[in-house]
Amino acid sequence: MIPSRSVVRGTVKQANRVGLGFVRESAKLVLDFTELELAGGQTYPIQSRLISVDNARERVDRTGAIRGIRATASLSHRLGFRVASLTMSNPAGFVPLLVLQTCLFKFPNPEIEYGPGTDMQLQIDGFLSLGGALEAPDTGPELTSEELAELEALVAVAPYWSYTTRQQRGPMDIINLVFVGSRDALDRAFTAAGWTGSRPISAAAGLHVVRALAEYRAYPDAPMHTLLVDGAEPDTSWQKALNTLTKRHHLRIWKRPERWRGRPVWLSAATHDISVGVSLRLGFTHQIHSDIDHEREKVLNDLRMTGCVDAVAHVRRPEMLRFASRGDGKVLQTDGAVAAVVLNSCESPEQLAFAAPPGSGPGVAGRFVRRVNLSARNHFIRNNLPWQISEASLLALRTVRKWQRERLDRSALAAGNEQGSGNRRDAASRDGSVAK
């Protein structure tokens, strides 16, 4: 309802740093957004609450406050504590083990630092009266019926799934985007929208992944597992993250032999990584959000902001079920539509502001003091039997809840597929009656 290029203004209401770790072990940030200015210049007071910070390692609590990480909960700190425990029995190994651990893993920075381009989601509380100020969103020129029919024909022959490269291949990501335009236009559009590429899978990249996970930090050009469409590897891959590797928007793009009005056609499968797990077949792998339609619209919104999109058409595929299962058992939810995006030449895209935060933390001595203080605090609070029992119980509870969600997903898959099959049978029956 709120048109693009509107502005929301607010203030930093509270900002608590960790500093040297004497007072607190995690940071806190409270933002208060109080004014909405539409693209036409009209301003309105609002009451809002922050819901989430997209792809952030931090969490937002029920009051809308951003809660920073606890650095001593990281894998890098746990490994450092194990090193210290080992040296208790053999002090001679303290120095080499400490040097090895320090070189491999850094102590995470617990401060909250966001650069320009950080995506946030606000919830407006109460009634917001905008009168007649709202206008229809500008989605660009509409396609003619002939152009739309040609796009629908392209989507009709496009594959539904991308597949793994393993010997026992299984469907992984649903094709939910079609791009029309040159490779240069694609690259310029995603670059302007703040997306980055991915590096090839290698031993060095794998080590970098482990370090980023252990240190609670981002990996902007992290590698992606190779997926195939009609046996072909992706021609390009793009991703968008903030300050953590565990969450990211990402997609793979495959060039097709078909053309639309003489222009190249590309297929894409866009998904949102929301956590990291361990697979026996793939090693470290991301768990994706089940509703892939949100990711499809995320990509569209980002590209529209660059001015590189001429037209968009949502083409429905009637054979796609509302609930579909991947090869790894994950249930995906979709309305079955593919967004066909017609790009222009994108010669002068509008560059969205994306930059790393300045990083105004303490120096080397300050970081050392902070690490010692936070480690000592964590040792006295949590390295005891009652705390470890409660932590193990919480882990078991979360595991049970995860199993329950997976079981509900499988039930929804079966019910949704049965309902979809029934609807198609009813439609076929009606079509047969009309034909007779």
C-alpha positions in Angstrom: 0.0 0.0 0.0 2.9 2.4 0.7 4.4 3.4 -2.6 8.0 2.9 -3.5 10.6 5.6 -2.6 8.6 6.7 0.5 10.8 7.7 3.5 10.5 6.6 7.1 12.3 8.8 9.6 13.3 7.9 13.2 15.9 8.3 15.9 18.3 6.1 17.8 16.4 5.8 21.1 19.0 3.6 22.9 22.4 2.3 22.1 24.4 0.1 24.5 27.8 -1.1 23.5 29.7 -4.0 24.9 32.9 -1.9 25.0 35.5 -3.6 27.1 33.0 -6.1 28.6 33.0 -4.8 32.2 29.3 -3.9 32.3 27.5 -6.1 29.7 28.3 -9.0 27.4 25.9 -8.2 24.6 24.9 -5.0 22.8 21.4 -3.4 22.5 20.0 -1.0 19.9 16.5 0.6 20.0 15.3 2.5 17.0 12.1 4.7 17.1 10.6 5.4 13.7 7.9 8.1 14.0 7.3 9.8 10.6 6.3 8.6 7.1 6.9 10.8 4.1 5.3 9.6 0.8 6.9 10.1 -2.6 4.7 13.2 -3.2 6.0 15.0 -0.1 3.1 14.4 2.3 4.1 13.5 5.9 2.2 11.5 8.5 3.0 10.6 12.1 3.2 6.8 12.7 3.6 4.5 15.6 5.8 1.6 14.6 7.8 -1.3 16.0 10.8 -3.0 14.4 10.0 -6.6 13.5 13.2 -7.9 12.0 16.6 -6.9 10.5 17.0 -8.9 7.3 19.9 -11.5 7.3 21.3 -10.2 10.5 23.1 -12.3 13.1 21.3 -10.2 15.8 17.7 -10.8 16.9 14.8 -8.5 17.5 12.8 -9.1 20.7 9.1 -8.6 21.3 9.5 -4.9 22.2 11.3 -4.1 18.9 14.8 -3.8 20.4 17.8 -5.3 18.5 19.7 -7.7 20.7 23.4 -8.3 19.9 25.2 -11.6 19.9 27.0 -13.1 22.9 30.5 -13.6 21.6 31.2 -16.4 24.1 28.5 -18.5 22.6 30.4 -18.8 19.3 32.2 -21.9 18.1 35.5 -19.9 18.1 35.3 -19.2 21.8 34.2 -22.8 22.7 37.3 -24.0 20.8 39.5 -21.5 22.7 38.1 -22.7 26.0 38.9 -26.3 25.0 42.5 -25.2 24.2 42.7 -23.7 27.7 41.4 -26.9 29.2 44.0 -29.0 27.4 46.8 -26.8 28.6 45.8 -27.4 32.2 47.2 -31.0 32.0 50.2 -30.0 29.8 51.3 -26.4 30.3 54.1 -26.8 27.7 51.5 -26.8 25.0 49.8 -23.6 26.0 51.7 -21.3 23.7 51.6 -23.3 20.4 47.9 -24.3 21.0 46.9 -20.7 21.7 48.8 -19.4 18.6 47.1 -22.1 16.5 43.6 -21.3 17.8 44.2 -17.5 17.4 45.4 -17.9 13.8 42.5 -20.1 12.8 39.6 -18.4 14.6 39.1 -14.8 15.8 37.0 -13.8 18.7 33.7 -12.4 17.3 33.0 -8.7 17.5 29.8 -8.4 19.7 28.9 -4.8 18.7 25.9 -4.0 16.5 27.2 -2.3 13.4 25.0 -1.9 10.3 26.0 -0.1 7.1 23.8 1.7 4.5 21.4 -0.6 2.7 20.5 -2.7 5.7 16.9 -4.0 5.2 14.5 -3.7 8.1 10.9 -4.7 8.5 8.5 -2.4 10.4 5.1 -3.0 11.8 2.8 0.1 11.9 0.7 -0.1 15.0 -2.8 1.6 15.0 -4.8 3.1 12.2 -2.9 5.1 9.5 -5.1 7.4 7.6 -3.5 8.5 4.3 -6.6 9.7 2.6 -6.2 10.0 -1.1 -2.5 10.3 -1.0 -1.8 6.8 -2.1 -1.3 6.2 -5.8 -1.2 3.0 -7.8 2.4 1.6 -7.8 4.4 2.3 -10.9 5.2 -1.2 -12.3 6.4 0.0 -15.7 4.8 -0.5 -19.1 2.4 -3.4 -19.4 2.9 -6.2 -21.8 0.6 -6.6 -24.8 -1.6 -9.7 -25.0 0.7 -11.0 -27.8 3.9 -10.4 -25.7 2.3 -12.0 -22.6 1.2 -15.1 -24.7 4.8 -15.5 -25.9 6.1 -15.3 -22.3 3.5 -17.9 -21.2 4.7 -20.2 -23.9 8.3 -19.9 -22.7 7.2 -20.7 -19.1 5.1 -23.6 -20.3 8.2 -25.4 -21.7 10.6 -24.4 -18.9 11.7 -27.1 -16.3 10.0 -27.0 -12.9 13.0 -28.0 -10.8 16.8 -27.7 -10.5 18.6 -30.9 -9.5 21.6 -31.9 -7.5 24.8 -33.2 -9.2 25.0 -36.3 -7.0 24.6 -39.8 -8.4 21.2 -40.1 -6.8 19.8 -36.9 -8.2 16.8 -35.3 -6.6 14.8 -32.1 -7.1 16.1 -29.2 -5.0 15.0 -25.7 -5.9 11.8 -24.7 -7.9 12.3 -22.5 -10.9 10.3 -19.3 -10.0 11.9 -16.6 -12.1 12.5 -16.0 -15.8 14.6 -13.1 -17.0 14.6 -11.6 -20.5 17.7 -9.5 -21.3 21.4 -9.6 -22.0 24.0 -11.0 -19.6 25.4 -7.5 -19.2 22.0 -6.1 -18.2 21.6 -8.9 -15.6 25.0 -8.3 -14.1 24.5 -4.5 -13.9 21.0 -4.9 -12.4 22.0 -7.2 -9.6 25.2 -5.3 -8.9 23.3 -2.0 -8.6 20.8 -3.7 -6.2 23.6 -4.7 -3.8 23.9 -8.4 -4.7 27.3 -10.1 -5.0 28.6 -13.2 -6.9 29.9 -16.4 -5.4 33.3 -18.0 -5.6 33.8 -21.6 -6.8 33.8 -24.4 -4.3 37.4 -25.3 -3.1 39.3 -26.3 0.0 40.2 -22.7 0.7 36.6 -21.6 0.4 35.5 -24.4 2.6 37.9 -23.3 5.3 36.6 -19.7 4.9 33.1 -21.0 5.4 34.1 -22.8 8.7 35.8 -19.7 10.0 32.9 -17.4 9.1 30.5 -19.8 11.0 32.8 -20.0 14.0 33.4 -16.3 14.2 29.7 -15.2 13.7 30.5 -13.1 10.6 29.6 -12.6 7.0 31.0 -14.2 3.9 29.8 -11.9 1.0 30.9 -14.2 -1.9 30.4 -17.5 -0.2 30.3 -20.5 -2.6 27.1 -22.3 -3.6 26.5 -26.0 -4.2 26.1 -26.7 -7.9 22.6 -27.4 -9.1 21.6 -28.5 -12.6 18.8 -27.6 -15.0 18.5 -30.0 -17.9 22.0 -31.2 -17.0 23.5 -27.8 -17.3 25.4 -25.9 -14.5 24.4 -22.3 -13.7 25.8 -19.6 -15.9 25.9 -17.1 -12.9 24.9 -17.0 -9.2 24.0 -14.1 -7.0 23.5 -13.6 -3.3 22.7 -10.9 -0.8 23.6 -11.0 2.9 24.3 -8.7 5.8 26.6 -9.7 8.7 26.2 -13.5 8.9 26.8 -16.5 6.7 23.9 -18.4 8.1 21.3 -16.2 6.3 21.3 -14.9 2.8 19.1 -14.3 -0.3 20.5 -16.2 -3.2 19.7 -17.5 -6.7 21.3 -19.4 -9.6 20.7 -18.4 -13.2 20.7 -20.7 -16.3 20.7 -19.5 -19.9 18.1 -21.2 -22.1 18.2 -22.0 -25.8 14.8 -20.2 -26.4 14.6 -16.5 -27.1 11.9 -14.0 -26.6 11.5 -11.5 -29.4 15.2 -12.1 -30.3 16.4 -11.5 -26.7 18.1 -14.0 -24.4 16.1 -15.9 -21.9 17.3 -17.0 -18.4 15.8 -19.3 -15.8 16.4 -18.8 -12.1 15.6 -20.5 -8.8 15.6 -18.0 -5.9 15.5 -19.1 -2.2 16.2 -17.6 1.2 18.7 -19.3 3.4 17.7 -19.0 7.0 20.1 -21.3 8.9 23.0 -23.7 8.4 22.9 -27.4 9.0 25.1 -30.4 8.3 24.2 -32.9 5.6 25.9 -36.3 5.2 25.9 -35.9 1.5 26.7 -32.2 1.1 28.5 -31.2 4.3 27.6 -27.7 5.5 24.4 -26.7 3.8 21.8 -24.0 4.3 18.3 -24.6 5.3 15.9 -22.5 3.2 12.6 -20.7 4.0 9.7 -22.9 3.0 7.7 -20.1 1.3 9.7 -19.4 -1.8 7.2 -16.8 -3.2 8.5 -14.3 -0.7 12.0 -14.6 -2.1 10.7 -14.3 -5.7 9.1 -10.9 -4.7 12.2 -9.9 -2.8 14.2 -10.2 -6.1 11.6 -8.3 -8.0 11.5 -5.4 -5.5 15.3 -5.1 -5.5 15.6 -5.0 -9.3 12.7 -2.6 -9.7 14.5 -0.1 -7.4 17.4 0.0 -9.9 15.2 1.1 -12.8 16.4 -1.9 -14.9 13.0 -3.6 -15.1 10.7 -2.8 -18.1 7.8 -5.2 -17.3 6.9 -8.1 -15.0 4.3 -10.8 -15.6 3.3 -13.5 -13.1 2.7 -16.6 -15.2 0.9 -19.5 -13.4 1.8 -23.1 -13.9 -1.4 -25.2 -13.1 0.5 -28.4 -12.7 2.7 -27.1 -9.9 1.4 -28.2 -6.5 1.0 -25.7 -3.7 3.2 -27.9 -1.5 6.2 -29.6 -3.1 8.9 -31.7 -1.5 12.6 -31.4 -2.3 15.0 -34.2 -2.6 16.2 -33.6 1.0 12.7 -33.9 2.4 12.2 -30.1 2.8 8.6 -29.0 2.0 8.3 -25.9 -0.2 5.2 -23.7 -0.4 4.4 -21.8 -3.5 1.4 -20.4 -5.5 2.9 -22.0 -8.6 3.6 -18.8 -10.4 6.8 -17.8 -12.3 7.7 -14.1 -12.4 8.8 -13.2 -15.9 11.0 -10.1 -15.8 11.7 -8.1 -18.9 14.9 -6.1 -18.4 16.0 -3.0 -20.3 19.6 -2.4 -21.3 20.3 -1.1 -17.7 23.0 1.2 -19.0 22.6 3.7 -16.1 21.1 1.8 -13.2 20.3 3.6 -9.9 22.9 2.4 -7.5 21.3 1.5 -4.2 23.4 2.4 -1.1 25.3 -0.6 0.2 28.4 -0.2 2.2 30.2 -1.9 5.1 30.0 -0.2 8.5 33.0 1.9 9.6 34.0 -0.5 12.4 34.8 1.8 15.2 35.7 -0.8 17.8 38.6 -0.8 20.3 42.2 -1.4 19.3 44.2 -4.6 19.8 44.7 -4.1 23.5 41.0 -3.2 24.0 39.9 -6.3 22.1 42.2 -8.4 24.3 40.8 -6.9 27.5 37.2 -7.5 26.2 37.9 -11.1 25.3 39.4 -11.8 28.8 36.5 -10.0 30.6 33.8 -11.8 28.5 35.5 -15.2 28.8 35.8 -14.9 32.6 32.2 -13.7 32.9 31.0 -16.6 30.8 33.1 -19.1 32.8 31.7 -18.2 36.2 28.1 -17.9 35.0 27.8 -20.9 32.6 30.5 -23.5 33.4 28.5 -25.3 36.1 26.3 -28.4 36.2 22.9 -26.6 36.6 23.5 -24.3 33.6 24.7 -27.2 31.4 21.7 -29.3 32.3 19.3 -26.5 31.4 21.2 -25.8 28.2 21.0 -29.5 27.2 17.3 -29.6 28.0 16.7 -26.5 25.9 18.6 -28.1 23.0 16.5 -31.3 23.3 13.3 -29.2 23.4 14.3 -27.4 20.2 15.1 -30.7 18.5 11.6 -32.1 19.4 10.0 -28.9 18.1 11.9 -29.2 14.8 10.8 -32.8 14.4 7.2 -31.7 15.0 7.4 -28.9 12.4 8.9 -31.4 9.8 6.0 -33.8 10.5 3.4 -31.0 10.1 5.1 -30.0 6.9 4.8 -33.6 5.6 1.2 -33.7 6.6 0.6 -30.4 4.8 2.3 -31.7 1.8 0.1 -34.7 1.6 -3.1 -32.7 2.3 -2.2 -30.0 -0.2 -1.3 -32.5 -2.9 -4.6 -34.4 -2.4 -6.6 -31.2 -2.5 -4.7 -30.0 -5.6 -5.3 -33.4 -7.3 -9.0 -33.2 -6.5 -9.3 -29.7 -7.9 -7.6 -30.7 -11.1 -10.0 -33.7 -11.4 -13.0 -31.5 -10.9 -11.7 -29.0 -13.4 -11.1 -31.8 -15.9 -14.6 -33.1 -15.3 -16.1 -29.7 -15.9 -14.0 -29.3 -19.1 -15.2 -32.6 -20.3 -18.8 -31.7 -19.7 -18.4 -28.5 -21.6 -16.7 -30.3 -24.5 -19.6 -32.7 -24.7 
